[in-house]
Amino acid sequence: MFAAWEAGFWKVLSRRLKPDLVVGASAGAWNGWAIAGGCPPDELIANWLDPRTGGIMRLGLHPTGILRPEALHAEARRLFERFRPQVDFALTMVEVPRLRVRIVRGAEVGWEHLAASCSIPCAFPPVRIEGRSYVDGGFLGALPVWAAEAQGATRAIALNVLTTLPYRLVHALLPVRAPSAALDVVKLEPSTPLGSLKESVCWSREGVARMIEQGERDASGALPSITM
């Protein structure tokens, strides 16, 4: 749910920036797919405020986790049908059990890749694509600036929402690929914590609206530091 902050941030940033490339992992991949597809900022925000978003995290035990995949897959299909990239786009996902990160680009992206990009390990089941199993790209790096560099970027504006302690600990224990020193990265984060671990996985209209509003405020404050 913290990715709702990105939607508020983009509403302000979009007035100054037309990206050549959009790269995302996890829920950021869904935001990125919509942004690359020309989604108006207000529509992106409306998607996060829609109760349908809250229905994605549905409890239901299965052999690989605790969340049922049907609503996640339905939303991935809806996003895929609604948008097509108008600028270069890429997402990341992680092949399991090999723990190998894969970049999927532009026309290669199908609804299955969008679903896999948000299939949280040990929660949603892995998504089978061409005989291999994939999970959430954020598992091995929720801020895939290295993937932007691999697509030819020389400068990146990176929105990092996973700044609270539980997420920092997880990523400190897992191997996360970093970009080279040649990539110019402007890293932007929430000015204050977005909420608790529970609020990061449980949708509420009030909570999401608060995160969106904070994203707008943070973007307005960051604009002076962003030179095009």
N, CA, C and O of each residue as an XYZ file, in Angstrom:
912
protein
N       0.812     -1.212      0.000
C       0.000      0.000      0.000
C       0.851      1.270      0.000
O       0.390      2.337     -0.406
N       2.111      1.140      0.465
C       2.978      2.315      0.498
C       3.191      2.898     -0.902
O       3.521      4.077     -1.032
N       3.008      2.090     -1.949
C       3.190      2.587     -3.308
C       2.137      3.637     -3.677
O       2.275      4.304     -4.702
N       1.091      3.795     -2.864
C       0.141      4.888     -3.091
C       0.848      6.239     -2.978
O       0.462      7.208     -3.632
N       1.886      6.290     -2.144
C       2.699      7.518     -2.025
C       3.278      7.901     -3.373
O       3.351      9.084     -3.707
N       3.694      6.900     -4.157
C       4.251      7.156     -5.484
C       3.236      7.841     -6.384
O       3.589      8.716     -7.176
N       1.966      7.439     -6.260
C       0.930      8.031     -7.097
C       0.778      9.514     -6.790
O       0.650     10.327     -7.706
N       0.790      9.875     -5.504
C       0.729     11.288     -5.144
C       1.956     12.042     -5.605
O       1.855     13.171     -6.083
N       3.115     11.421     -5.464
C       4.363     12.050     -5.896
C       4.336     12.297     -7.405
O       4.736     13.361     -7.877
N       3.858     11.297     -8.155
C       3.823     11.423     -9.613
C       2.873     12.525    -10.069
O       3.121     13.175    -11.084
N       1.790     12.739     -9.329
C       0.856     13.800     -9.711
C       1.564     15.144     -9.808
O       1.277     15.938    -10.703
N       2.484     15.398     -8.892
C       3.238     16.656     -8.896
C       4.407     16.581     -9.879
O       4.633     17.510    -10.653
N       5.145     15.475     -9.843
C       6.331     15.350    -10.684
C       5.984     15.364    -12.170
O       6.766     15.858    -12.983
N       4.826     14.831    -12.529
C       4.438     14.743    -13.939
C       4.294     16.112    -14.590
O       4.342     16.219    -15.816
N       4.117     17.158    -13.790
C       4.001     18.500    -14.352
C       5.339     19.011    -14.870
O       5.387     19.961    -15.652
N       6.436     18.370    -14.427
C       7.758     18.821    -14.839
C       8.541     17.772    -15.613
O       9.509     18.107    -16.295
N       8.142     16.515    -15.520
C       8.967     15.432    -16.056
C       8.187     14.569    -17.043
O       7.068     14.141    -16.764
N       8.796     14.322    -18.198
C       8.307     13.327    -19.147
C       9.426     12.303    -19.309
O      10.374     12.541    -20.058
N       9.331     11.174    -18.621
C      10.449     10.221    -18.615
C      10.637      9.548    -19.966
O       9.683      9.355    -20.720
N      11.875      9.197    -20.256
C      12.197      8.403    -21.439
C      12.046      6.919    -21.154
O      11.873      6.112    -22.068
N      12.113      6.567    -19.875
C      12.093      5.179    -19.447
C      11.461      5.101    -18.068
O      11.714      5.947    -17.210
N      10.633      4.076    -17.858
C      10.052      3.818    -16.544
C      10.369      2.368    -16.170
O      10.114      1.448    -16.947
N      10.925      2.178    -14.976
C      11.260      0.838    -14.485
C      10.650      0.672    -13.100
O      10.713      1.590    -12.282
N      10.064     -0.484    -12.832
C       9.453     -0.691    -11.524
C       9.590     -2.107    -11.028
O       9.801     -3.040    -11.803
N       9.467     -2.255     -9.722
C       9.421     -3.566     -9.078
C       8.230     -3.586     -8.135
O       7.858     -2.560     -7.567
N       7.630     -4.772     -7.972
C       6.508     -4.943     -7.061
C       5.360     -3.990     -7.440
O       5.057     -3.835     -8.623
N       4.724     -3.356     -6.454
C       3.626     -2.438     -6.772
C       4.111     -1.261     -7.611
O       3.328     -0.650     -8.338
N       5.411     -0.940     -7.512
C       5.979      0.097     -8.352
C       5.956     -0.273     -9.823
O       5.932      0.607    -10.684
N       5.964     -1.577    -10.124
C       5.850     -2.016    -11.511
C       4.459     -1.720    -12.048
O       4.305     -1.348    -13.212
N       3.432     -1.887    -11.194
C       2.072     -1.570    -11.630
C       1.904     -0.069    -11.830
O       1.312      0.361    -12.820
N       2.416      0.725    -10.904
C       2.391      2.177    -11.094
C       3.145      2.550    -12.371
O       2.677      3.361    -13.170
N       4.327      1.939    -12.548
C       5.147      2.256    -13.704
C       4.488      1.885    -15.007
O       4.582      2.629    -15.983
N       3.814      0.736    -15.044
C       3.106      0.305    -16.257
C       2.036      1.329    -16.628
O       1.887      1.686    -17.797
N       1.298      1.794    -15.633
C       0.254      2.791    -15.898
C       0.871      4.110    -16.361
O       0.388      4.716    -17.317
N       1.931      4.559    -15.691
C       2.570      5.821    -16.048
C       3.149      5.747    -17.459
O       2.961      6.664    -18.258
N       3.854      4.654    -17.765
C       4.419      4.490    -19.107
C       3.322      4.412    -20.159
O       3.541      4.757    -21.320
N       2.144      3.958    -19.752
C       1.013      3.853    -20.665
C       0.192      5.119    -20.791
O      -0.859      5.114    -21.432
N       0.655      6.207    -20.190
C      -0.039      7.485    -20.318
C      -1.200      7.679    -19.376
O      -2.055      8.530    -19.620
N      -1.252      6.902    -18.295
C      -2.340      7.044    -17.325
C      -2.310      8.429    -16.696
O      -1.280      8.829    -16.154
N      -3.417      9.177    -16.752
C      -3.453     10.477    -16.079
C      -3.228     10.306    -14.575
O      -3.725      9.342    -13.993
N      -2.499     11.212    -13.938
C      -2.229     11.070    -12.501
C      -3.482     10.878    -11.662
O      -3.471     10.099    -10.708
N      -4.560     11.572    -11.999
C      -5.781     11.434    -11.198
C      -6.380     10.036    -11.329
O      -6.978      9.528    -10.380
N      -6.225      9.411    -12.494
C      -6.715      8.039    -12.659
C      -5.870      7.061    -11.858
O      -6.396      6.116    -11.270
N      -4.561      7.286    -11.835
C      -3.685      6.437    -11.037
C      -4.050      6.529     -9.559
O      -4.093      5.519     -8.858
N      -4.312      7.743     -9.096
C      -4.726      7.939     -7.706
C      -6.064      7.259     -7.447
O      -6.255      6.635     -6.403
N      -6.990      7.379     -8.393
C      -8.302      6.745     -8.232
C      -8.179      5.231     -8.124
O      -8.942      4.595     -7.396
N      -7.225      4.653     -8.842
C      -7.007      3.206     -8.739
C      -6.648      2.803     -7.313
O      -7.121      1.784     -6.811
N      -5.810      3.608     -6.663
C      -5.408      3.285     -5.294
C      -6.541      3.498     -4.297
O      -6.617      2.805     -3.282
N      -7.413      4.445     -4.582
C      -8.536      4.718     -3.680
C      -9.711      3.776     -3.906
O     -10.657      3.766     -3.118
N      -9.658      2.987     -4.972
C     -10.736      2.052     -5.297
C     -10.721      0.878     -4.317
O      -9.674      0.260     -4.124
N     -11.864      0.553     -3.691
C     -11.901     -0.596     -2.760
C     -11.437     -1.905     -3.389
O     -11.031     -2.828     -2.683
N     -11.496     -1.985     -4.710
C     -11.013     -3.195     -5.385
C      -9.547     -3.467     -5.030
O      -9.125     -4.620     -4.941
N      -8.777     -2.393     -4.828
C      -7.375     -2.562     -4.448
C      -7.260     -3.283     -3.110
O      -6.383     -4.127     -2.925
N      -8.140     -2.950     -2.188
C      -8.129     -3.625     -0.893
C      -8.451     -5.094     -0.997
O      -8.026     -5.880     -0.150
N      -9.202     -5.491     -2.029
C      -9.585     -6.885     -2.187
C      -8.492     -7.778     -2.739
O      -8.654     -8.997     -2.789
N      -7.370     -7.181     -3.157
C      -6.283     -7.979     -3.723
C      -5.654     -8.878     -2.661
O      -5.272    -10.011     -2.953
N      -5.545     -8.374     -1.427
C      -4.900     -9.139     -0.351
C      -5.964     -9.984      0.357
O      -6.475     -9.594      1.407
N      -6.292    -11.139     -0.222
C      -7.337    -12.000      0.323
C      -6.721    -13.222      0.988
O      -5.980    -13.976      0.358
N      -7.032    -13.410      2.263
C      -6.508    -14.558      2.984
C      -7.050    -15.854      2.401
O      -8.223    -15.957      2.042
N      -6.176    -16.826      2.318
C      -6.563    -18.138      1.826
C      -5.327    -19.027      1.746
O      -4.445    -18.788      0.921
N      -5.256    -20.039      2.586
C      -4.068    -20.888      2.639
C      -3.929    -21.731      1.376
O      -4.911    -22.220      0.818
N      -2.680    -21.888      0.943
C      -2.345    -22.757     -0.179
C      -0.929    -23.277      0.089
O      -0.295    -22.828      1.044
N      -0.421    -24.195     -0.711
C       0.877    -24.811     -0.382
C       2.061    -23.854     -0.297
O       3.063    -24.184      0.338
N       1.974    -22.669     -0.922
C       3.124    -21.764     -0.918
C       2.866    -20.449     -0.196
O       3.695    -19.542     -0.265
N       1.737    -20.322      0.495
C       1.509    -19.060      1.183
C       0.132    -18.917      1.782
O      -0.572    -19.901      2.008
N      -0.249    -17.664      2.039
C      -1.467    -17.384      2.808
C      -2.453    -16.473      2.079
O      -3.524    -16.189      2.615
N      -2.123    -16.006      0.868
C      -3.012    -15.105      0.144
C      -3.443    -15.741     -1.170
O      -2.627    -16.306     -1.898
N      -4.734    -15.641     -1.461
C      -5.280    -16.195     -2.695
C      -4.878    -15.318     -3.883
O      -4.802    -14.098     -3.738
N      -4.618    -15.910     -5.056
C      -4.105    -15.144     -6.177
C      -5.161    -14.584     -7.137
O      -4.827    -13.780     -8.007
N      -6.423    -14.992     -6.996
C      -7.402    -14.664     -8.037
C      -7.566    -13.159     -8.258
O      -7.571    -12.701     -9.401
N      -7.701    -12.388     -7.179
C      -7.907    -10.947     -7.317
C      -6.646    -10.261     -7.853
O      -6.735     -9.323     -8.645
N      -5.489    -10.727     -7.422
C      -4.226    -10.186     -7.926
C      -4.119    -10.394     -9.428
O      -3.753     -9.475    -10.160
N      -4.435    -11.589     -9.885
C      -4.343    -11.883    -11.308
C      -5.381    -11.099    -12.109
O      -5.104    -10.646    -13.220
N      -6.568    -10.943    -11.543
C      -7.615    -10.176    -12.239
C      -7.195     -8.720    -12.423
O      -7.425     -8.135    -13.481
N      -6.582     -8.135    -11.397
C      -6.136     -6.745    -11.510
C      -4.973     -6.629    -12.482
O      -4.883     -5.647    -13.218
N      -4.078     -7.616    -12.497
C      -2.984     -7.606    -13.461
C      -3.525     -7.654    -14.891
O      -3.019     -6.964    -15.776
N      -4.542     -8.460    -15.107
C      -5.167     -8.514    -16.435
C      -5.808     -7.175    -16.792
O      -5.686     -6.702    -17.922
N      -6.490     -6.569    -15.822
C      -7.156     -5.293    -16.092
C      -6.139     -4.218    -16.468
O      -6.347     -3.475    -17.427
N      -5.050     -4.135    -15.722
C      -4.020     -3.150    -16.031
C      -3.407     -3.405    -17.400
O      -3.161     -2.471    -18.164
N      -3.164     -4.673    -17.705
C      -2.568     -5.011    -18.998
C      -3.481     -4.605    -20.147
O      -3.014     -4.102    -21.169
N      -4.770     -4.822    -19.982
C      -5.719     -4.476    -21.041
C      -5.949     -2.965    -21.143
O      -6.252     -2.445    -22.217
N      -5.802     -2.272    -20.015
C      -6.088     -0.831    -19.985
C      -4.948     -0.001    -20.571
O      -5.200      1.037    -21.182
N      -3.706     -0.436    -20.398
C      -2.563      0.394    -20.797
C      -1.592     -0.383    -21.681
O      -1.480     -1.606    -21.602
N      -0.891      0.378    -22.530
C       0.243     -0.115    -23.289
C       1.320      0.956    -23.238
O       1.007      2.137    -23.390
N       2.573      0.585    -23.032
C       3.627      1.584    -22.864
C       3.761      2.519    -24.059
O       3.812      2.084    -25.209
N       3.816      3.800    -23.764
C       4.074      4.834    -24.766
C       5.520      5.305    -24.697
O       5.993      5.996    -25.600
N       6.222      4.937    -23.634
C       7.668      5.148    -23.506
C       8.270      3.814    -23.079
O       7.538      2.894    -22.714
N       9.590      3.702    -23.120
C      10.245      2.459    -22.728
C       9.858      2.083    -21.299
O       9.786      2.935    -20.412
N       9.610      0.792    -21.098
C       9.187      0.299    -19.788
C       9.864     -1.029    -19.510
O      10.093     -1.824    -20.421
N      10.183     -1.264    -18.244
C      10.699     -2.568    -17.827
C      10.286     -2.832    -16.388
O      10.130     -1.903    -15.596
N      10.112     -4.106    -16.059
C       9.839     -4.503    -14.676
C      10.793     -5.625    -14.302
O      11.424     -6.241    -15.161
N      10.882     -5.874    -13.009
C      11.708     -6.980    -12.526
C      10.856     -7.999    -11.795
O       9.852     -7.663    -11.167
N      11.273     -9.233    -11.888
C      10.665    -10.313    -11.118
C      11.775    -11.297    -10.780
O      12.847    -11.269    -11.385
N      11.511    -12.165     -9.813
C      12.540    -13.069     -9.304
C      12.142    -14.508     -9.583
O      11.065    -14.957     -9.191
N      13.030    -15.228    -10.269
C      12.791    -16.642    -10.517
C      13.092    -17.440     -9.253
O      14.131    -17.256     -8.619
N      12.166    -18.329     -8.898
C      12.375    -19.198     -7.741
C      12.342    -20.652     -8.201
O      11.624    -20.996     -9.141
N      13.126    -21.510     -7.531
C      13.909    -21.263     -6.303
C      15.317    -20.749     -6.562
O      16.104    -20.654     -5.621
N      15.665    -20.416     -7.799
C      17.050    -20.047     -8.134
C      17.436    -18.655     -7.621
O      18.619    -18.319     -7.557
N      16.422    -17.845     -7.253
C      16.661    -16.473     -6.795
C      17.462    -15.673     -7.828
O      18.458    -15.026     -7.504
N      17.003    -15.738     -9.059
C      17.630    -14.995    -10.143
C      16.671    -13.901    -10.602
O      15.513    -14.179    -10.914
N      17.150    -12.666    -10.644
C      16.310    -11.549    -11.057
C      16.242    -11.497    -12.582
O      17.253    -11.642    -13.268
N      15.048    -11.291    -13.090
C      14.857    -11.176    -14.538
C      14.219     -9.832    -14.855
O      13.282     -9.400    -14.183
N      14.735     -9.182    -15.881
C      14.133     -7.949    -16.398
C      13.244     -8.310    -17.579
O      13.654     -9.057    -18.467
N      12.015     -7.774    -17.586
C      11.099     -7.969    -18.710
C      10.787     -6.597    -19.283
O      10.466     -5.669    -18.540
N      10.879     -6.466    -20.607
C      10.820     -5.157    -21.242
C       9.604     -5.000    -22.138
O       9.146     -5.960    -22.757
N       9.088     -3.784    -22.199
C       8.132     -3.334    -23.200
C       7.154     -4.362    -23.719
O       6.294     -4.848    -22.984
N       7.292     -4.692    -25.002
C       6.345     -5.594    -25.661
C       6.421     -7.013    -25.116
O       5.521     -7.813    -25.369
N       7.481     -7.346    -24.367
C       7.583     -8.675    -23.768
C       6.623     -8.848    -22.602
O       6.291     -9.974    -22.232
N       6.176     -7.740    -22.021
C       5.373     -7.795    -20.796
C       3.953     -8.260    -21.108
O       3.279     -7.692    -21.967
N       3.516     -9.278    -20.415
C       2.129     -9.730    -20.465
C       1.505     -9.602    -19.089
O       2.171     -9.200    -18.136
N       0.237     -9.939    -18.983
C      -0.418     -9.803    -17.680
C       0.247    -10.710    -16.644
O       0.284    -10.389    -15.456
N       0.778    -11.859    -17.115
C       1.425    -12.776    -16.181
C       2.652    -12.144    -15.538
O       2.926    -12.378    -14.361
N       3.398    -11.338    -16.307
C       4.578    -10.678    -15.756
C       4.169     -9.619    -14.727
O       4.824     -9.446    -13.699
N       3.075     -8.918    -15.026
C       2.567     -7.938    -14.056
C       2.129     -8.638    -12.775
O       2.360     -8.134    -11.675
N       1.500     -9.794    -12.921
C       1.080    -10.550    -11.732
C       2.290    -11.040    -10.951
O       2.326    -10.926     -9.726
N       3.283    -11.588    -11.654
C       4.470    -12.093    -10.977
C       5.211    -10.987    -10.254
O       5.765    -11.207     -9.177
N       5.224     -9.794    -10.840
C       5.977     -8.687    -10.249
C       5.451     -8.304     -8.868
O       6.156     -7.656     -8.095
N       4.216     -8.699     -8.552
C       3.622     -8.374     -7.251
C       3.282     -9.608     -6.424
O       2.582     -9.501     -5.417
N       3.764    -10.766     -6.832
C       3.465    -12.002     -6.098
C       4.423    -12.140     -4.919
O       5.485    -12.752     -5.033
N       4.037    -11.569     -3.798
C       4.878    -11.538     -2.599
C       5.231    -12.967     -2.179
O       4.333    -13.790     -2.000
N       6.535    -13.280     -2.019
C       6.925    -14.635     -1.613
C       6.309    -15.032     -0.275
O       6.211    -14.220      0.645
N       5.896    -16.297     -0.184
C       5.281    -16.866      1.026
C       3.914    -16.274      1.321
O       3.333    -16.543      2.373
N       3.396    -15.468      0.396
C       2.042    -14.938      0.524
C       1.235    -15.401     -0.683
O       0.356    -16.253     -0.550
N       1.527    -14.845     -1.866
C       0.901    -15.311     -3.103
C       1.716    -16.463     -3.693
O       2.924    -16.554     -3.469
N       1.055    -17.336     -4.442
C       1.827    -18.399     -5.103
C       2.666    -17.830     -6.241
O       2.272    -16.836     -6.850
N       3.812    -18.436     -6.542
C       4.592    -18.010     -7.703
C       3.762    -18.128     -8.978
O       2.841    -18.940     -9.056
N       4.094    -17.318     -9.967
C       3.413    -17.342    -11.259
C       4.271    -18.123    -12.244
O       5.462    -17.853    -12.398
N       3.656    -19.087    -12.905
C       4.370    -19.902    -13.889
C       4.353    -19.201    -15.247
O       3.293    -18.874    -15.779
N       5.542    -18.980    -15.792
C       5.682    -18.343    -17.099
C       6.731    -19.120    -17.880
O       7.887    -19.202    -17.465
N       6.329    -19.687    -19.006
C       7.235    -20.433    -19.871
C       8.016    -21.494    -19.094
O       9.219    -21.666    -19.292
N       7.311    -22.201    -18.207
C       7.906    -23.320    -17.507
C       8.734    -22.967    -16.293
O       9.327    -23.857    -15.682
N       8.798    -21.674    -15.914
C       9.549    -21.249    -14.748
C       8.620    -20.521    -13.778
O       7.567    -20.022    -14.175
N       9.013    -20.465    -12.512
C       8.195    -19.834    -11.475
C       8.814    -18.510    -11.066
O      10.028    -18.405    -10.888
N       7.954    -17.486    -10.917
C       8.444    -16.149    -10.593
C       7.623    -15.521     -9.466
O       6.427    -15.770     -9.317
N       8.329    -14.688     -8.670
C       7.685    -13.944     -7.597
C       8.089    -12.471     -7.696
O       8.803    -12.049     -8.605
N       7.608    -11.729     -6.738
C       7.778    -10.277     -6.617
C       9.223     -9.823     -6.856
O      10.150    -10.289     -6.193
N       9.399     -8.899     -7.822
C      10.722     -8.373     -8.096
C      11.319     -7.608     -6.936
O      12.540     -7.498     -6.829
N      10.474     -7.078     -6.064
C      10.973     -6.351     -4.906
C      11.651     -7.234     -3.887
O      12.319     -6.739     -2.980
N      11.486     -8.555     -4.026
C      12.097     -9.494     -3.086
C      13.618     -9.342     -3.064
O      14.245     -9.480     -2.014
N      14.211     -9.054     -4.234
C      15.661     -8.850     -4.319
C      15.978     -7.446     -4.823
O      16.882     -7.252     -5.636
N      15.230     -6.485     -4.332
C      15.517     -5.101     -4.691
C      14.282     -4.347     -5.116
O      13.878     -4.402     -6.278
N      13.669     -3.628     -4.161
C      12.445     -2.887     -4.452
C      12.727     -1.580     -5.176
O      11.797     -0.897     -5.605
N      14.002     -1.226     -5.316
C      14.377      0.010     -6.010
C      15.345     -0.372     -7.135
O      16.558     -0.238     -6.975
N      14.823     -0.844     -8.265
C      15.673     -1.466     -9.288
C      16.359     -0.459    -10.216
O      16.190     -0.512    -11.435
N      17.135      0.457     -9.626
C      17.812      1.445    -10.470
C      18.868      0.773    -11.350
O      19.187      1.274    -12.428
N      19.411     -0.357    -10.897
C      20.361     -1.098    -11.734
C      19.698     -1.557    -13.027
O      20.340     -1.610    -14.076
N      18.402     -1.891    -12.947
C      17.680     -2.325    -14.144
C      17.477     -1.160    -15.099
O      17.503     -1.341    -16.317
N      17.274      0.041    -14.552
C      17.178      1.226    -15.414
C      18.506      1.448    -16.139
O      18.528      1.777    -17.326
N      19.613      1.264    -15.410
C      20.930      1.409    -16.042
C      21.123      0.355    -17.133
O      21.685      0.642    -18.190
N      20.659     -0.854    -16.872
C      20.784     -1.922    -17.861
C      19.994     -1.615    -19.130
O      20.315     -2.125    -20.204
N      18.952     -0.775    -19.005
C      18.154     -0.365    -20.160
C      18.711      0.883    -20.839
O      18.115      1.394    -21.787
N      19.853      1.376    -20.356
C      20.503      2.503    -21.010
C      20.393      3.825    -20.302
O      20.867      4.838    -20.816
N      19.773      3.847    -19.120
C      19.633      5.109    -18.400
C      20.991      5.603    -17.911
O      21.837      4.816    -17.486
N      21.184      6.909    -17.978
C      22.375      7.541    -17.402
C      22.004      8.375    -16.179
O      22.870      8.751    -15.390
N      20.710      8.662    -16.028
C      20.230      9.424    -14.882
C      18.873      8.887    -14.477
O      18.030      8.619    -15.333
N      18.654      8.727    -13.187
C      17.396      8.150    -12.709
C      16.872      8.917    -11.516
O      17.632      9.327    -10.639
N      15.562      9.104    -11.493
C      14.867      9.612    -10.316
C      14.181      8.408     -9.685
O      13.270      7.827    -10.275
N      14.619      8.036     -8.489
C      14.189      6.796     -7.863
C      13.320      7.084     -6.648
O      13.731      7.798     -5.734
N      12.108      6.518     -6.645
C      11.177      6.700     -5.536
C      11.217      5.462     -4.646
O      10.818      4.375     -5.065
N      11.694      5.631     -3.428
C      11.859      4.524     -2.490
C      10.869      4.655     -1.340
O      10.956      5.587     -0.541
N       9.923      3.712     -1.258
C       8.910      3.803     -0.203
C       9.156      2.838      0.954
O       8.574      3.000      2.027
N      10.014      1.835      0.749
C      10.221      0.830      1.803
C      11.352      1.267      2.722
O      12.454      0.720      2.683
N      11.058      2.256      3.544
C      12.080      2.854      4.409
C      11.925      2.472      5.877
O      12.779      2.819      6.693
N      10.852      1.765      6.228
C      10.630      1.424      7.634
C      11.468      0.203      8.024
O      11.948     -0.539      7.167
N      11.632      0.016      9.321
C      12.576     -0.968      9.856
C      12.378     -2.390      9.327
O      13.367     -3.009      8.934
N      11.155     -2.949      9.293
C      11.044     -4.338      8.833
C      11.597     -4.535      7.427
O      12.266     -5.532      7.157
N      11.324     -3.601      6.542
C      11.780     -3.741      5.162
C      13.282     -3.519      5.045
O      13.946     -4.181      4.246
N      13.821     -2.601      5.828
C      15.264     -2.377      5.798
C      16.012     -3.627      6.270
O      17.057     -3.974      5.720
N      15.476     -4.296      7.285
C      16.117     -5.509      7.787
C      16.105     -6.618      6.742
O      17.109     -7.301      6.539
N      14.963     -6.791      6.083
C      14.858     -7.839      5.063
C      15.881     -7.615      3.962
O      16.582     -8.541      3.555
N      15.960     -6.382      3.485
C      16.861     -6.118      2.368
C      18.322     -6.073      2.794
O      19.215     -6.199      1.955
N      18.575     -5.895      4.083
C      19.952     -5.979      4.568
C      20.437     -7.426      4.561
O      21.638     -7.679      4.462
N      19.507     -8.378      4.666
C      19.873     -9.789      4.729
C      19.907    -10.464      3.366
O      20.474    -11.548      3.222
N      19.300     -9.826      2.358
C      19.212    -10.427      1.034
C      20.161     -9.721      0.067
O      20.436     -8.533      0.229
N      20.662    -10.440     -0.935
C      21.547     -9.803     -1.923
C      20.756     -8.878     -2.835
O      19.828     -9.313     -3.516
N      21.121     -7.609     -2.846
C      20.431     -6.616     -3.671
C      21.438     -6.023     -4.643
O      22.482     -5.514     -4.237
N      21.121     -6.091     -5.914
C      22.035     -5.601     -6.936
C      22.027     -4.075     -6.953
O      20.971     -3.449     -6.856
N      23.197     -3.492     -7.076
C      23.343     -2.036     -7.074
C      23.782     -1.557     -8.455
O      24.421     -2.307     -9.194
N      23.446     -0.315     -8.811
C      23.923      0.228    -10.084
C      25.392      0.603     -9.976
O      25.959      0.616     -8.884
N      25.998      0.906    -11.103
C      27.385      1.355    -11.081
C      27.444      2.815    -10.639
O      26.431      3.513    -10.610
N      28.628      3.249    -10.304
C      28.817      4.638     -9.872
C      28.557      5.616    -11.003
O      28.401      6.813    -10.761
N      28.507      5.125    -12.239
C      28.296      6.008    -13.383
C      26.854      6.500    -13.490
O      26.591      7.528    -14.114
N      25.920      5.766    -12.880
C      24.516      6.172    -12.952
C      24.242      7.288    -11.962
O      24.496      7.144    -10.767
N      23.728      8.391    -12.458
C      23.366      9.539    -11.620
C      21.966      9.300    -11.065
O      20.984      9.322    -11.808
N      21.879      9.071     -9.759
C      20.603      8.724     -9.131
C      20.162      9.811     -8.160
O      20.912     10.194     -7.263
N      18.955     10.302     -8.342
C      18.315     11.190     -7.374
C      17.313     10.328     -6.611
O      16.257      9.980     -7.140
N      17.646      9.987     -5.372
C      16.811      9.093     -4.568
C      15.893      9.903     -3.681
O      16.348     10.748     -2.911
N      14.603      9.647     -3.787
C      13.596     10.412     -3.048
C      12.764      9.457     -2.197
O      12.351      8.395     -2.663
N      12.519      9.851     -0.934
C      11.818      8.997      0.018
C      10.765      9.797      0.780
O      10.822     11.027      0.803
N       9.808      9.117      1.402
C       8.832      9.816      2.238
C       9.516     10.615      3.339
O      10.481     10.148      3.944
N       9.020     11.806      3.595
C       9.619     12.674      4.611
C       9.373     12.151      6.018
O      10.160     12.420      6.926
N       8.297     11.411      6.204
C       8.001     10.752      7.477
C       7.528      9.338      7.176
O       7.046      9.087      6.071
N       7.648      8.395      8.125
C       7.215      7.019      7.864
C       5.759      6.965      7.395
O       4.896      7.672      7.915
N       5.510      6.112      6.403
C       4.172      6.035      5.819
C       3.183      5.277      6.692
O       1.972      5.428      6.532
N       3.686      4.468      7.609
C       2.763      3.737      8.466
C       3.398      2.462      8.994
O       4.592      2.220      8.817
N       2.588      1.670      9.633
C       3.042      0.423     10.242
C       3.107     -0.683      9.194
O       2.657     -0.515      8.060
N       3.679     -1.818      9.599
C       3.712     -2.986      8.720
C       2.289     -3.386      8.328
O       2.040     -3.736      7.175
N       1.363     -3.335      9.276
C      -0.027     -3.672      8.977
C      -0.599     -2.735      7.929
O      -1.295     -3.175      7.014
N      -0.308     -1.434      8.056
C      -0.837     -0.465      7.099
C      -0.226     -0.637      5.710
O      -0.798     -0.188      4.717
N       0.936     -1.286      5.641
C       1.555     -1.505      4.337
C       0.884     -2.627      3.555
O       1.046     -2.715      2.337
N       0.130     -3.487      4.242
C      -0.503     -4.622      3.561
C      -2.025     -4.611      3.656
O      -2.688     -5.358      2.936
N      -2.587     -3.791      4.519
C      -4.041     -3.734      4.694
C      -4.573     -2.413      4.160
O      -4.204     -1.345      4.648
N      -5.441     -2.486      3.159
C      -5.978     -1.289      2.522
C      -7.044     -0.631      3.382
O      -7.901     -1.306      3.953
N      -6.984      0.683      3.469
C      -8.102      1.484      3.968
C      -8.100      2.768      3.162
O      -7.038      3.304      2.845
N      -9.263      3.258      2.835
C      -9.337      4.469      2.021
C      -8.654      5.641      2.723
O      -7.954      6.429      2.088
N      -8.858      5.750      4.029
C      -8.258      6.854      4.780
C      -6.728      6.755      4.758
O      -6.034      7.751      4.557
N      -6.218      5.535      4.970
C      -4.772      5.353      4.986
C      -4.145      5.635      3.635
O      -3.113      6.301      3.554
N      -4.761      5.133      2.572
C      -4.238      5.353      1.224
C      -4.302      6.836      0.865
O      -3.362      7.374      0.279
N      -5.399      7.492      1.210
C      -5.530      8.923      0.918
C      -4.438      9.719      1.630
O      -3.886     10.669      1.075
N      -4.134      9.318      2.864
C      -3.074     10.001      3.617
C      -1.718      9.832      2.942
O      -0.941     10.782      2.854
N      -1.438      8.631      2.470
C      -0.168      8.377      1.790
C      -0.069      9.170      0.487
O       0.991      9.703      0.157
N      -1.171      9.243     -0.244
C      -1.187     10.005     -1.494
C      -0.934     11.479     -1.216
O      -0.136     12.118     -1.902
N      -1.609     12.012     -0.218
C      -1.425     13.429      0.129
C       0.010     13.705      0.554
O       0.577     14.742      0.209
N       0.599     12.769      1.307
C       1.991     12.952      1.713
C       2.911     12.917      0.493
O       3.888     13.662      0.427
N       2.597     12.052     -0.470
C       3.383     12.007     -1.699
C       3.358     13.324     -2.435
O       4.383     13.767     -2.954
N       2.197     13.957     -2.488
C       2.094     15.263     -3.141
C       2.916     16.309     -2.404
O       3.613     17.108     -3.030
N       2.838     16.307     -1.081
C       3.615     17.282     -0.300
C       5.115     17.051     -0.475
O       5.882     17.996     -0.660
N       5.516     15.794     -0.416
C       6.943     15.491     -0.547
C       7.447     15.859     -1.931
O       8.568     16.348     -2.070
N       6.642     15.634     -2.949
C       7.064     15.995     -4.311
C       7.213     17.489     -4.452
O       8.173     17.962     -5.060
N       6.273     18.244     -3.896
C       6.362     19.703     -3.968
C       7.643     20.196     -3.285
O       8.288     21.128     -3.765
N       8.001     19.567     -2.169
C       9.218     19.941     -1.480
C      10.483     19.530     -2.199
O      11.524     20.169     -2.052
N      10.395     18.442     -2.994
C      11.589     17.927     -3.673
C      11.849     18.588     -5.014
O      12.970     18.530     -5.520
N      10.841     19.213     -5.600
C      11.003     19.768     -6.948
C      12.230     20.663     -7.108
O      12.919     20.555     -8.122
N      12.533     21.544     -6.150
C      13.715     22.376     -6.338
C      15.017     21.606     -6.499
O      15.966     22.102     -7.107
N      15.065     20.380     -5.950
C      16.300     19.599     -6.032
C      16.369     18.748     -7.297
O      17.384     18.104     -7.560
N      15.282     18.746     -8.086
C      15.243     17.931     -9.294
C      15.480     18.839    -10.484
O      14.625     19.658    -10.822
N      16.620     18.704    -11.115
C      16.931     19.496    -12.307
C      16.821     18.592    -13.524
O      17.293     17.456    -13.521
N      16.190     19.119    -14.560
C      15.956     18.332    -15.763
C      17.054     18.618    -16.803
O      17.034     18.047    -17.894
